[in-house]
Amino acid sequence: MNMKLSFSTVRSISGLLVCLTIFLATSINAQDVTTESDFFEDAPLILTASRMSKPLMESPASVSVIDRQMIKAAGIRKLADIFRLVPGFIVGNLSGNTPIVTYQGQGAVFARQIQVLVDGRSVFIPSFGGVPWVNLPLLLEDIERVEVIRGPNAVTYGANAFLATINIITRHATEDLGARYSLTASDSTNPNVRDAYFRLGYHFDDIDWRLSIGTLKDDGFETVNDSRETDKLNFRLDYLANNNQFWTIQLGTSNTISGKGSPGSATNQERNEDATNSYLNINWEQVRISSSTSIRLTHTEQKVIDNYQPEPFSIGPISNVTTFIDFDRLSNRTDLEIIQTEEFDIFRIVYGTSFREDRVKSIYLLNSNDFHDIHISRLFTSMEWRFAQDWILDLGTTLEDSSITDQEYSPRLSLLHNLTENHMLRFVASRAKRNPILFEHSGLTIFSANGNIPGPGMTDFDMKIWQGNPNIVPEDLISYEIGLRSQYADSAISSDVKLFSYRITDYIDEASFNEAHPLLGTISVGTSENADGFRVNGLEASYNITPISDLDIKTGVSFVSIDTENSDIKESYPEASAFITAQYEWQSKHSISASYYYVDEMIWLHTPSNTTIPSINKLDLRYSHLLDESSETRIEIIGQNMLEDYIDSLQENINERVYLLRISGGF
């Protein structure tokens, strides 16, 4: 099979979808008798946009919701691949089998402009930044839904909720009683998938608990040393106490052994990295008639062991260089958050505070064996005011104080107008900050080595590779959006279309400076600096369509244009991306689904030579058969990358066709 959609084809399809939205929005007449109670009866409630539970139609920002059924239908195996189902999101693999997720552009090894939460707990790593998607203590089978805010959300979650916010919400323990398992294997030696999952859930009086364990193994890309083996364990306890008090206690750990390095490289030799990620999440909430109070305490620790002594090598005129490379790092994050909500007839408000401590210890990052700390305190509030019958004003702000930046103020104003019971128009203006991480601000990388220097002979020397810049300031983003969310009860169609424009100033970029070395002359040292800003304009549209009861279709497109003199930034934004996934069920036992993804050509930042990656056409197919209804025993056949092979970030990352067989059931 060899099918490929061109950029012009995707643009034409997008135009038709947008025209369809406008037509449907303007064709409502007096015969539409859907009542407000009918409309909102089964509407999904979201929390991430403002910390207040709202119907999706009344969200003060662009939100995509991916439920567990959508994840199953897409045949997803890797956590990061979920976000292929969100308009504007781009997923790739950098440094071999290491997933990277970005929104619209600026994709790099450590994406630092997206805030990622798991049940409200930030999983952003304080050391390098970004999210360790492979090593998160999270199993796909435990996910209930994923809420994605497509746009800045610093008003709710502070700095780093910059371009987008992801909140992965796991299932309540009472939904997973009994035992369940699944086994997954591939047909080929690359990637040679061998996954297993087991879950045990139990209910006793007012207590429900779930224990989940899993292992994920594969050999990665054929020509890259990127095999991995990940073992995960999660425990969740839900307790309903007196006076409507709810306790949730979650803890877990994940360990990943992964291949690193390149064959033949003098300093980046082939080896294994050992990474462990552990967490604790305790949440208490008391719900009253018109108010609620919640307190959340979380702690996350990431430990990476990656050190080795390479064979002697040369640096320019210096021969027989020996050194010890120590990439070991330990980072942890502790966060205490207190939230209060109040509700009145036409007015709701949420307010609270949080205190966070980030700690990092790394010879490589900071040239020190001591912990370096960052302290962050935050005050936040959002209010919803229904000041007229068809109007809602949503206004919020966050005041944040960090030990390495000045105080920051991040407001958002959203005005929503109910055109009809089926169409909600929104106007959004917001501001967000992206704080520099510790490495960008205070990093210091110095390698101690010994080598044969012409003249002095065998000599000990130090070589500085990186020096942070304490004078950089946070990136600043101002964003505007006009959106229309629609829902048609009779035809089972919902849509969300938005036009957006944002400008980023004080963009934090990698740079270098020359420094005199007593033995080596002038050397180049990497650093960070604030670069020129740029503007991004675009359009996004998403549709959920259920033409008949057994057929479910979801699709989305994104188009962006960027105004910048920075060619790398410009090329990191693909002009178009799109997805469509469809699932059909019959006789309650058979299910077939297909998922297609398209990404226009682009580059990933900070990769060798910033090579342009050709456009991606990816097709995944899935067939599922329910063998036994009582035990929910099911067999699935999944075909991934069914079109031509494609490169997703680096030339050696060749994604080939692979078939997966999965068996699951309960007892």
MOMO-V511256 format. One record per residue. N is the residue number from 1. RES is the residue in one letter. PSI is psi as a letter, one per 40 degrees, with the letter a starting at -180 (none if undefined). NEAR is the number of other C-alpha atoms within 12 Angstrom. Layout:
n->N res->RES psi->PSI near->NEAR
n->N res->RES psi->PSI near->NEAR
This chain:
n->1 res->M psi->h near->12
n->2 res->N psi->g near->12
n->3 res->M psi->h near->16
n->4 res->K psi->h near->25
n->5 res->L psi->h near->26
n->6 res->S psi->i near->22
n->7 res->F psi->d near->26
n->8 res->S psi->d near->16
n->9 res->T psi->d near->18
n->10 res->V psi->d near->31
n->11 res->R psi->d near->28
n->12 res->S psi->d near->18
n->13 res->I psi->d near->26
n->14 res->S psi->d near->31
n->15 res->G psi->d near->22
n->16 res->L psi->d near->16
n->17 res->L psi->d near->29
n->18 res->V psi->d near->31
n->19 res->C psi->d near->17
n->20 res->L psi->d near->23
n->21 res->T psi->d near->32
n->22 res->I psi->d near->24
n->23 res->F psi->d near->13
n->24 res->L psi->d near->24
n->25 res->A psi->d near->29
n->26 res->T psi->e near->16
n->27 res->S psi->e near->17
n->28 res->I psi->h near->21
n->29 res->N psi->a near->14
n->30 res->A psi->e near->9
n->31 res->Q psi->e near->8
n->32 res->D psi->h near->16
n->33 res->V psi->e near->17
n->34 res->T psi->h near->20
n->35 res->T psi->i near->15
n->36 res->E psi->d near->21
n->37 res->S psi->d near->14
n->38 res->D psi->d near->16
n->39 res->F psi->d near->26
n->40 res->F psi->e near->21
n->41 res->E psi->d near->14
n->42 res->D psi->e near->14
n->43 res->A psi->h near->24
n->44 res->P psi->h near->24
n->45 res->L psi->h near->25
n->46 res->I psi->i near->32
n->47 res->L psi->d near->33
n->48 res->T psi->d near->44
n->49 res->A psi->d near->43
n->50 res->S psi->e near->48
n->51 res->R psi->e near->37
n->52 res->M psi->h near->34
n->53 res->S psi->h near->25
n->54 res->K psi->i near->23
n->55 res->P psi->i near->28
n->56 res->L psi->d near->38
n->57 res->M psi->d near->42
n->58 res->E psi->e near->45
n->59 res->S psi->h near->43
n->60 res->P psi->e near->51
n->61 res->A psi->i near->52
n->62 res->S psi->h near->48
n->63 res->V psi->h near->43
n->64 res->S psi->h near->48
n->65 res->V psi->h near->42
n->66 res->I psi->h near->35
n->67 res->D psi->i near->30
n->68 res->R psi->d near->25
n->69 res->Q psi->d near->25
n->70 res->M psi->d near->35
n->71 res->I psi->d near->36
n->72 res->K psi->d near->38
n->73 res->A psi->d near->37
n->74 res->A psi->e near->46
n->75 res->G psi->f near->43
n->76 res->I psi->h near->35
n->77 res->R psi->d near->37
n->78 res->K psi->h near->35
n->79 res->L psi->d near->34
n->80 res->A psi->d near->35
n->81 res->D psi->e near->34
n->82 res->I psi->d near->43
n->83 res->F psi->e near->44
n->84 res->R psi->e near->46
n->85 res->L psi->e near->45
n->86 res->V psi->h near->48
n->87 res->P psi->h near->47
n->88 res->G psi->e near->44
n->89 res->F psi->h near->45
n->90 res->I psi->h near->46
n->91 res->V psi->h near->41
n->92 res->G psi->a near->41
n->93 res->N psi->h near->37
n->94 res->L psi->i near->36
n->95 res->S psi->f near->33
n->96 res->G psi->b near->35
n->97 res->N psi->f near->42
n->98 res->T psi->h near->38
n->99 res->P psi->i near->35
n->100 res->I psi->h near->40
n->101 res->V psi->h near->45
n->102 res->T psi->i near->43
n->103 res->Y psi->h near->41
n->104 res->Q psi->d near->49
n->105 res->G psi->a near->42
n->106 res->Q psi->f near->40
n->107 res->G psi->h near->39
n->108 res->A psi->i near->41
n->109 res->V psi->d near->34
n->110 res->F psi->g near->33
n->111 res->A psi->h near->39
n->112 res->R psi->e near->45
n->113 res->Q psi->e near->46
n->114 res->I psi->h near->46
n->115 res->Q psi->h near->45
n->116 res->V psi->h near->43
n->117 res->L psi->i near->34
n->118 res->V psi->h near->39
n->119 res->D psi->f near->36
n->120 res->G psi->e near->38
n->121 res->R psi->h near->36
n->122 res->S psi->h near->43
n->123 res->V psi->e near->44
n->124 res->F psi->h near->40
n->125 res->I psi->h near->41
n->126 res->P psi->d near->43
n->127 res->S psi->c near->43
n->128 res->F psi->e near->34
n->129 res->G psi->i near->34
n->130 res->G psi->a near->33
n->131 res->V psi->h near->36
n->132 res->P psi->g near->39
n->133 res->W psi->d near->39
n->134 res->V psi->d near->40
n->135 res->N psi->e near->43
n->136 res->L psi->h near->43
n->137 res->P psi->g near->42
n->138 res->L psi->h near->46
n->139 res->L psi->h near->43
n->140 res->L psi->d near->44
n->141 res->E psi->e near->36
n->142 res->D psi->e near->42
n->143 res->I psi->h near->32
n->144 res->E psi->d near->28
n->145 res->R psi->i near->32
n->146 res->V psi->h near->40
n->147 res->E psi->h near->41
n->148 res->V psi->h near->43
n->149 res->I psi->h near->43
n->150 res->R psi->g near->46
n->151 res->G psi->i near->51
n->152 res->P psi->i near->51
n->153 res->N psi->f near->51
n->154 res->A psi->d near->47
n->155 res->V psi->d near->48
n->156 res->T psi->d near->50
n->157 res->Y psi->e near->46
n->158 res->G psi->a near->47
n->159 res->A psi->i near->47
n->160 res->N psi->e near->43
n->161 res->A psi->g near->43
n->162 res->F psi->c near->42
n->163 res->L psi->d near->46
n->164 res->A psi->i near->48
n->165 res->T psi->h near->48
n->166 res->I psi->h near->47
n->167 res->N psi->h near->39
n->168 res->I psi->h near->39
n->169 res->I psi->h near->30
n->170 res->T psi->i near->34
n->171 res->R psi->i near->34
n->172 res->H psi->i near->32
n->173 res->A psi->d near->35
n->174 res->T psi->e near->27
n->175 res->E psi->e near->24
n->176 res->D psi->f near->31
n->177 res->L psi->i near->23
n->178 res->G psi->a near->23
n->179 res->A psi->i near->25
n->180 res->R psi->i near->29
n->181 res->Y psi->i near->32
n->182 res->S psi->i near->33
n->183 res->L psi->h near->29
n->184 res->T psi->h near->31
n->185 res->A psi->i near->30
n->186 res->S psi->i near->29
n->187 res->D psi->e near->22
n->188 res->S psi->i near->21
n->189 res->T psi->d near->21
n->190 res->N psi->h near->30
n->191 res->P psi->e near->35
n->192 res->N psi->g near->25
n->193 res->V psi->h near->31
n->194 res->R psi->g near->31
n->195 res->D psi->i near->33
n->196 res->A psi->i near->31
n->197 res->Y psi->h near->35
n->198 res->F psi->h near->31
n->199 res->R psi->i near->34
n->200 res->L psi->h near->29
n->201 res->G psi->i near->32
n->202 res->Y psi->i near->25
n->203 res->H psi->h near->21
n->204 res->F psi->h near->16
n->205 res->D psi->b near->12
n->206 res->D psi->e near->19
n->207 res->I psi->h near->23
n->208 res->D psi->h near->30
n->209 res->W psi->i near->34
n->210 res->R psi->h near->36
n->211 res->L psi->h near->37
n->212 res->S psi->h near->42
n->213 res->I psi->i near->34
n->214 res->G psi->i near->37
n->215 res->T psi->h near->36
n->216 res->L psi->h near->41
n->217 res->K psi->h near->35
n->218 res->D psi->i near->35
n->219 res->D psi->e near->27
n->220 res->G psi->a near->37
n->221 res->F psi->i near->35
n->222 res->E psi->d near->21
n->223 res->T psi->e near->22
n->224 res->V psi->i near->32
n->225 res->N psi->g near->32
n->226 res->D psi->f near->36
n->227 res->S psi->i near->35
n->228 res->R psi->i near->36
n->229 res->E psi->h near->33
n->230 res->T psi->h near->38
n->231 res->D psi->h near->35
n->232 res->K psi->i near->37
n->233 res->L psi->h near->33
n->234 res->N psi->i near->39
n->235 res->F psi->h near->35
n->236 res->R psi->h near->38
n->237 res->L psi->h near->35
n->238 res->D psi->h near->33
n->239 res->Y psi->h near->28
n->240 res->L psi->h near->26
n->241 res->A psi->a near->17
n->242 res->N psi->i near->13
n->243 res->N psi->f near->13
n->244 res->N psi->f near->19
n->245 res->Q psi->h near->21
n->246 res->F psi->h near->28
n->247 res->W psi->h near->31
n->248 res->T psi->h near->36
n->249 res->I psi->h near->31
n->250 res->Q psi->h near->40
n->251 res->L psi->i near->33
n->252 res->G psi->i near->34
n->253 res->T psi->i near->33
n->254 res->S psi->h near->36
n->255 res->N psi->h near->34
n->256 res->T psi->h near->37
n->257 res->I psi->h near->31
n->258 res->S psi->i near->35
n->259 res->G psi->h near->33
n->260 res->K psi->i near->31
n->261 res->G psi->i near->27
n->262 res->S psi->i near->20
n->263 res->P psi->h near->16
n->264 res->G psi->e near->14
n->265 res->S psi->h near->16
n->266 res->A psi->d near->22
n->267 res->T psi->d near->27
n->268 res->N psi->g near->26
n->269 res->Q psi->i near->24
n->270 res->E psi->h near->25
n->271 res->R psi->a near->27
n->272 res->N psi->h near->25
n->273 res->E psi->h near->31
n->274 res->D psi->h near->28
n->275 res->A psi->h near->35
n->276 res->T psi->h near->35
n->277 res->N psi->h near->41
n->278 res->S psi->i near->35
n->279 res->Y psi->i near->38
n->280 res->L psi->h near->34
n->281 res->N psi->h near->35
n->282 res->I psi->h near->31
n->283 res->N psi->h near->32
n->284 res->W psi->h near->30
n->285 res->E psi->h near->30
n->286 res->Q psi->h near->26
n->287 res->V psi->h near->23
n->288 res->R psi->a near->18
n->289 res->I psi->d near->13
n->290 res->S psi->e near->17
n->291 res->S psi->i near->21
n->292 res->S psi->i near->29
n->293 res->T psi->h near->27
n->294 res->S psi->i near->31
n->295 res->I psi->h near->28
n->296 res->R psi->h near->33
n->297 res->L psi->h near->33
n->298 res->T psi->i near->37
n->299 res->H psi->h near->35
n->300 res->T psi->h near->39
n->301 res->E psi->h near->39
n->302 res->Q psi->h near->39
n->303 res->K psi->h near->32
n->304 res->V psi->h near->34
n->305 res->I psi->h near->27
n->306 res->D psi->g near->31
n->307 res->N psi->i near->26
n->308 res->Y psi->i near->23
n->309 res->Q psi->h near->23
n->310 res->P psi->i near->24
n->311 res->E psi->i near->20
n->312 res->P psi->i near->21
n->313 res->F psi->i near->24
n->314 res->S psi->i near->21
n->315 res->I psi->h near->22
n->316 res->G psi->b near->15
n->317 res->P psi->e near->17
n->318 res->I psi->h near->25
n->319 res->S psi->i near->20
n->320 res->N psi->f near->24
n->321 res->V psi->h near->31
n->322 res->T psi->i near->28
n->323 res->T psi->i near->27
n->324 res->F psi->h near->24
n->325 res->I psi->h near->27
n->326 res->D psi->g near->28
n->327 res->F psi->e near->31
n->328 res->D psi->i near->30
n->329 res->R psi->i near->37
n->330 res->L psi->h near->37
n->331 res->S psi->i near->37
n->332 res->N psi->i near->35
n->333 res->R psi->h near->35
n->334 res->T psi->h near->33
n->335 res->D psi->h near->34
n->336 res->L psi->h near->30
n->337 res->E psi->h near->33
n->338 res->I psi->h near->30
n->339 res->I psi->h near->33
n->340 res->Q psi->h near->32
n->341 res->T psi->i near->32
n->342 res->E psi->i near->27
n->343 res->E psi->h near->23
n->344 res->F psi->a near->16
n->345 res->D psi->d near->12
n->346 res->I psi->e near->19
n->347 res->F psi->h near->22
n->348 res->R psi->i near->31
n->349 res->I psi->i near->32
n->350 res->V psi->h near->37
n->351 res->Y psi->i near->34
n->352 res->G psi->a near->33
n->353 res->T psi->i near->29
n->354 res->S psi->i near->33
n->355 res->F psi->h near->29
n->356 res->R psi->i near->33
n->357 res->E psi->h near->29
n->358 res->D psi->h near->36
n->359 res->R psi->h near->32
n->360 res->V psi->h near->39
n->361 res->K psi->h near->32
n->362 res->S psi->h near->35
n->363 res->I psi->d near->30
n->364 res->Y psi->d near->34
n->365 res->L psi->d near->39
n->366 res->L psi->e near->36
n->367 res->N psi->f near->31
n->368 res->S psi->i near->22
n->369 res->N psi->e near->16
n->370 res->D psi->i near->17
n->371 res->F psi->h near->23
n->372 res->H psi->h near->33
n->373 res->D psi->i near->27
n->374 res->I psi->h near->32
n->375 res->H psi->h near->25
n->376 res->I psi->h near->31
n->377 res->S psi->i near->32
n->378 res->R psi->h near->35
n->379 res->L psi->h near->33
n->380 res->F psi->i near->38
n->381 res->T psi->i near->37
n->382 res->S psi->i near->37
n->383 res->M psi->i near->35
n->384 res->E psi->h near->37
n->385 res->W psi->h near->28
n->386 res->R psi->g near->24
n->387 res->F psi->e near->18
n->388 res->A psi->i near->15
n->389 res->Q psi->d near->15
n->390 res->D psi->e near->23
n->391 res->W psi->i near->23
n->392 res->I psi->h near->31
n->393 res->L psi->h near->33
n->394 res->D psi->h near->40
n->395 res->L psi->h near->35
n->396 res->G psi->i near->40
n->397 res->T psi->i near->36
n->398 res->T psi->h near->36
n->399 res->L psi->h near->31
n->400 res->E psi->h near->36
n->401 res->D psi->h near->28
n->402 res->S psi->i near->31
n->403 res->S psi->e near->25
n->404 res->I psi->e near->29
n->405 res->T psi->i near->27
n->406 res->D psi->i near->20
n->407 res->Q psi->i near->22
n->408 res->E psi->i near->33
n->409 res->Y psi->h near->32
n->410 res->S psi->g near->39
n->411 res->P psi->i near->36
n->412 res->R psi->h near->39
n->413 res->L psi->h near->32
n->414 res->S psi->h near->38
n->415 res->L psi->h near->35
n->416 res->L psi->h near->36
n->417 res->H psi->h near->32
n->418 res->N psi->g near->27
n->419 res->L psi->d near->24
n->420 res->T psi->a near->31
n->421 res->E psi->e near->30
n->422 res->N psi->e near->42
n->423 res->H psi->h near->35
n->424 res->M psi->h near->36
n->425 res->L psi->h near->37
n->426 res->R psi->i near->36
n->427 res->F psi->h near->34
n->428 res->V psi->h near->37
n->429 res->A psi->h near->35
n->430 res->S psi->i near->39
n->431 res->R psi->i near->40
n->432 res->A psi->i near->44
n->433 res->K psi->i near->47
n->434 res->R psi->h near->43
n->435 res->N psi->i near->43
n->436 res->P psi->i near->42
n->437 res->I psi->i near->42
n->438 res->L psi->d near->38
n->439 res->F psi->d near->41
n->440 res->E psi->d near->38
n->441 res->H psi->d near->35
n->442 res->S psi->e near->29
n->443 res->G psi->i near->33
n->444 res->L psi->h near->29
n->445 res->T psi->h near->28
n->446 res->I psi->h near->28
n->447 res->F psi->h near->28
n->448 res->S psi->h near->23
n->449 res->A psi->i near->28
n->450 res->N psi->h near->26
n->451 res->G psi->i near->29
n->452 res->N psi->h near->25
n->453 res->I psi->h near->24
n->454 res->P psi->h near->16
n->455 res->G psi->c near->12
n->456 res->P psi->d near->15
n->457 res->G psi->a near->17
n->458 res->M psi->h near->18
n->459 res->T psi->i near->22
n->460 res->D psi->h near->22
n->461 res->F psi->i near->24
n->462 res->D psi->i near->23
n->463 res->M psi->h near->31
n->464 res->K psi->h near->31
n->465 res->I psi->d near->27
n->466 res->W psi->i near->31
n->467 res->Q psi->h near->33
n->468 res->G psi->i near->33
n->469 res->N psi->h near->30
n->470 res->P psi->e near->24
n->471 res->N psi->e near->20
n->472 res->I psi->i near->30
n->473 res->V psi->i near->29
n->474 res->P psi->i near->38
n->475 res->E psi->i near->35
n->476 res->D psi->h near->38
n->477 res->L psi->h near->39
n->478 res->I psi->h near->35
n->479 res->S psi->i near->38
n->480 res->Y psi->i near->31
n->481 res->E psi->h near->35
n->482 res->I psi->h near->32
n->483 res->G psi->i near->41
n->484 res->L psi->h near->45
n->485 res->R psi->h near->44
n->486 res->S psi->i near->43
n->487 res->Q psi->h near->40
n->488 res->Y psi->h near->34
n->489 res->A psi->d near->28
n->490 res->D psi->d near->18
n->491 res->S psi->e near->17
n->492 res->A psi->f near->23
n->493 res->I psi->h near->28
n->494 res->S psi->i near->39
n->495 res->S psi->i near->43
n->496 res->D psi->h near->46
n->497 res->V psi->h near->43
n->498 res->K psi->i near->39
n->499 res->L psi->h near->30
n->500 res->F psi->i near->36
n->501 res->S psi->h near->32
n->502 res->Y psi->i near->34
n->503 res->R psi->h near->31
n->504 res->I psi->h near->34
n->505 res->T psi->i near->26
n->506 res->D psi->f near->25
n->507 res->Y psi->h near->33
n->508 res->I psi->h near->34
n->509 res->D psi->i near->32
n->510 res->E psi->i near->27
n->511 res->A psi->a near->22
n->512 res->S psi->i near->19
n->513 res->F psi->i near->20
n->514 res->N psi->h near->18
n->515 res->E psi->h near->20
n->516 res->A psi->h near->14
n->517 res->H psi->h near->16
n->518 res->P psi->d near->15
n->519 res->L psi->d near->24
n->520 res->L psi->e near->26
n->521 res->G psi->b near->14
n->522 res->T psi->h near->14
n->523 res->I psi->i near->21
n->524 res->S psi->h near->19
n->525 res->V psi->h near->25
n->526 res->G psi->i near->26
n->527 res->T psi->a near->30
n->528 res->S psi->i near->32
n->529 res->E psi->i near->26
n->530 res->N psi->h near->27
n->531 res->A psi->i near->23
n->532 res->D psi->i near->21
n->533 res->G psi->a near->25
n->534 res->F psi->i near->29
n->535 res->R psi->i near->28
n->536 res->V psi->h near->35
n->537 res->N psi->i near->27
n->538 res->G psi->a near->33
n->539 res->L psi->h near->37
n->540 res->E psi->i near->45
n->541 res->A psi->h near->47
n->542 res->S psi->i near->42
n->543 res->Y psi->h near->38
n->544 res->N psi->h near->36
n->545 res->I psi->h near->29
n->546 res->T psi->g near->25
n->547 res->P psi->d near->20
n->548 res->I psi->i near->16
n->549 res->S psi->d near->16
n->550 res->D psi->e near->21
n->551 res->L psi->h near->22
n->552 res->D psi->h near->30
n->553 res->I psi->h near->32
n->554 res->K psi->h near->42
n->555 res->T psi->i near->42
n->556 res->G psi->i near->44
n->557 res->V psi->i near->47
n->558 res->S psi->h near->47
n->559 res->F psi->h near->40
n->560 res->V psi->i near->34
n->561 res->S psi->i near->27
n->562 res->I psi->h near->30
n->563 res->D psi->h near->22
n->564 res->T psi->i near->23
n->565 res->E psi->e near->14
n->566 res->N psi->h near->20
n->567 res->S psi->d near->19
n->568 res->D psi->d near->27
n->569 res->I psi->d near->35
n->570 res->K psi->d near->30
n->571 res->E psi->e near->31
n->572 res->S psi->e near->37
n->573 res->Y psi->h near->42
n->574 res->P psi->h near->40
n->575 res->E psi->d near->35
n->576 res->A psi->i near->42
n->577 res->S psi->i near->49
n->578 res->A psi->i near->46
n->579 res->F psi->i near->43
n->580 res->I psi->h near->38
n->581 res->T psi->h near->42
n->582 res->A psi->i near->36
n->583 res->Q psi->h near->36
n->584 res->Y psi->h near->28
n->585 res->E psi->i near->22
n->586 res->W psi->i near->18
n->587 res->Q psi->e near->10
n->588 res->S psi->e near->18
n->589 res->K psi->e near->21
n->590 res->H psi->i near->24
n->591 res->S psi->h near->31
n->592 res->I psi->i near->31
n->593 res->S psi->i near->38
n->594 res->A psi->i near->37
n->595 res->S psi->h near->40
n->596 res->Y psi->h near->37
n->597 res->Y psi->i near->44
n->598 res->Y psi->h near->47
n->599 res->V psi->h near->45
n->600 res->D psi->i near->39
n->601 res->E psi->i near->29
n->602 res->M psi->i near->37
n->603 res->I psi->i near->39
n->604 res->W psi->h near->42
n->605 res->L psi->i near->34
n->606 res->H psi->f near->24
n->607 res->T psi->i near->23
n->608 res->P psi->h near->17
n->609 res->S psi->e near->14
n->610 res->N psi->f near->25
n->611 res->T psi->h near->22
n->612 res->T psi->h near->27
n->613 res->I psi->h near->30
n->614 res->P psi->i near->26
n->615 res->S psi->i near->30
n->616 res->I psi->h near->38
n->617 res->N psi->h near->36
n->618 res->K psi->h near->40
n->619 res->L psi->h near->37
n->620 res->D psi->h near->38
n->621 res->L psi->i near->35
n->622 res->R psi->h near->37
n->623 res->Y psi->h near->33
n->624 res->S psi->h near->34
n->625 res->H psi->h near->28
n->626 res->L psi->h near->25
n->627 res->L psi->d near->19
n->628 res->D psi->h near->18
n->629 res->E psi->d near->16
n->630 res->S psi->d near->11
n->631 res->S psi->e near->16
n->632 res->E psi->f near->22
n->633 res->T psi->h near->24
n->634 res->R psi->i near->29
n->635 res->I psi->h near->27
n->636 res->E psi->i near->35
n->637 res->I psi->h near->34
n->638 res->I psi->h near->36
n->639 res->G psi->h near->34
n->640 res->Q psi->i near->37
n->641 res->N psi->f near->33
n->642 res->M psi->e near->27
n->643 res->L psi->a near->26
n->644 res->E psi->i near->22
n->645 res->D psi->i near->26
n->646 res->Y psi->i near->32
n->647 res->I psi->h near->32
n->648 res->D psi->e near->41
n->649 res->S psi->d near->42
n->650 res->L psi->i near->34
n->651 res->Q psi->d near->27
n->652 res->E psi->e near->27
n->653 res->N psi->g near->29
n->654 res->I psi->h near->30
n->655 res->N psi->h near->33
n->656 res->E psi->i near->28
n->657 res->R psi->h near->27
n->658 res->V psi->i near->31
n->659 res->Y psi->h near->29
n->660 res->L psi->i near->35
n->661 res->L psi->h near->31
n->662 res->R psi->h near->34
n->663 res->I psi->h near->28
n->664 res->S psi->i near->31
n->665 res->G psi->a near->26
n->666 res->G psi->i near->24
n->667 res->F psi->none near->20
